[in-house]
Amino acid sequence: MSKKTLGYGKHKIDRHDINEVVKVLKSDSITQGKIVDEFANKVAKFCNAKYGVAVSSGSAALHLAVKSLNLKKNDEVITTPITFCATANSILYEGAKLKLVDIDEDTLNIDEKLLQKNISNKTKAIIPVDFRGHPAPLGEIYEISKKKRIKIIEDASHSLGSIYNYKGKNFKCGQNVHTDLSTFSFHPVKHITTGEGGVVTTNSYKLFNRLRLYAKHGIDRNLNMFNKKKRIGSWKYEMFDLGYNYRLTNFQSALGISQLKKIHFFMKRRKEIVKIYNENFGKFEFLKTPFESKNVKSNFHIYTLQVKNNKYFDRYDLFNYLKSKFYAPMVHYIPIHFLKFYKKKYKFKLGDFPVAESYYNQTISIPLFPSMTISQIEKVIKDINDFIKLKC
């Protein structure tokens, strides 16, 4: 029998989750229904936001958030090079122009000081990414943007439950006090999962209605369309705009509702593991453990261990050693400007974003998820310890 691989992330599904999904599967409505809206509303409430729209993926959430801003061709949208390609793709889907700004070497989020220098008259939106679950400097970005009426979309795919403090007050990621919209992903490696799925939160009723419309083909049906005198019944619907089939299902939403009830346990367990990792890996001069600002409470979506430049080993060595020990480590992320499509389209070159490039060359994501056992945690620590002893 082959050994089971330990990945960098994993969902945690229990009997209650399964029962809630089965309950919907046995009902008359498994696709669209009230449970979808209930899930979206619960996510919005958890984030202290007014409105939520559930969609089929985090990528769909990003696309609809950008589309809802009604950008014009070649409007400029700024984001970070350290993110999944879906962030950048959502900009191009709407005919806008991508502009990248380098990251802060500690938080690994967009550098707000560089951001201010890169805003132009063409800049219409900014998409800060809460990478690793560590909130981006949302308050600072809001202050930079508000005078020029630049819209802000928080890519909160990693940060459900994370908190940041700005000017003495605490805010939740997705609360939209300093942003116009926030997007979440519920892929299996995220804090909660719906298999695939996402939610957009906003405090704008106008944006909320646009999002709902775009997520269901641009189609709406309501009582005002029905008319007994004109012999128009409840079959009537209307298409108001060009939309997409980005709908989430009832049974996925039932799983999401069940998972959301356990979010505080999931975050607590992740922080416990991070503390153990930091205490052990922080002892090595060649390793850099994840940074957490004093003004944030991160949910720790992923654990990024950086291998500092040294004469004994590099990230490649550690990555392959862990693979030989039946781990499935990962690198988050290949910078956007290194991807062939974007490199060709925008003529990006090596050295354009040096901090992001340095981080990318050193980073590796190691196992971090709530269902990790003590023995699994100890094994990760032992194996990395053994690797360093072997190399040094």
Secondary structure, 3 states (H helix, E strand, C coil): CCCCCEECCCCCCCHHHHHHHHHHHCCCCCCCCHHHHHHHHHHHHHCCCCEEEEECCHHHHHHHHHHCCCCCCCCEEEECCCCCHHHHHHHHHCCCEEEECCECCCCCCECHHHHHHHCCCCEEEEECECHHHCCCCHHHHHHHHHCCCCEEEEECCCCCCCEEEECCEEEECCCCCCCCEEEEECCCCCCCCCCCCEEEEECCHHHHHHHHHHHECCEECCHHHCECCCCECCCCCEECCCCCECCCCHHHHHHHHHHHCCHHHHHHHHHHHHHHHHHHHCCCCCEECCCCCCCEECCCCCEEEEECCCCCCCHHHHHHHHHHCCEECECCCCCHHHCHHHHHHHCCCCCCCHHHHHHHHHEEEECCCCCCCHHHHHHHHHHHHHHHHHHC
